[in-house]
Structures are given as C-alpha cells and as structure tokens.
Amino acid sequence: MPENGIKKMETKNRQFIKISGDENVVAVKTRLLVEISPEKVGGYFSYCPSLDLCSQGETVQEAKNNIKEAVELFMESCLERGTLHKTLARRGFLSGSRRRTKTPPKNVRTTPISVNCELRAA
C-alpha cells in the first residue's frame, strides 16, 4: 500500500480519491468537481478547486480533457517526490479532515471528472 496505506479519501460533496498499489506502482481512481468557464478572448478555463489546479482548452471538452491530464501529472509529481499522502491530507482528502467549499460564480459550469491512471515511481 502506498504512503501510509491510503485506501480511500472522500469529501462531503462525493468527490473521492482512491489509491491502491505499492511504492513502485500506484493505481489512482478519482471523482473530482471541476469548474469550467468561458474565457473573455475565446476558449474555456477549467479549474479543480479541490487540488487547486487549472488548465484551458478551445472547447469545453478540450478544457475537461486538459484538466484531467493536469490531475494525472499532479498525482505523478507528488508520488515521485514522496508527498502524495501529505498533499492530499492538506487538501482535505483524509477521514475527519474538513474542506471549505465555495459556490462558483453563475457563469461557471461545474462538472464531475473521473481520472483513472497507473503511476510508476521514477
């Protein structure tokens, strides 16, 4: 089991991150809420407040795909640095931890994303 045996971390609004594996290969399954809003100059801005990650794309689908990739890269980077458990705990994904959630502005569309990936330690 990776980093202190993290199995499942969940928040009140049904977002979750589930991790299984060992120190070399980790399988990650997530369901996170993402805010997607139109840019003033065209395209769309995507933001995952739970992990404080952002991305963009020319279409809503591209913005959604790009934020999924950003989540994967974020998880991979944390695993490589040995900070995955600590980082997710700080973000409120451990039992008993509290997260503050903000209501997005009216022009922002909130949509769930699922990211399933296999990470390998470098």
C-alpha angles and dihedrals in degrees: 000000000000125000107347094339101289106187107162134356121187140179131207096259092061096260113140145173118205119190129187135165136061137287092286104043124026128184114209126194119181143174111193134166116242129193115219120189134171117256119232092236097042135284128060135280118218123198131182104200093187091066098021092238128143139187139157144218143183091248134029090252093050091049089050093049091047094052089050088055090048090054091051092049091046092052092046092050092049091049092050091051093045092239102109096109094044094046094049091046090054089051091055101256098129127090111271095017118123127223126196113221124199126208109243120234117272095256091056119095115213116208134167120241129195121210119188117177144148115232126198123202113238 
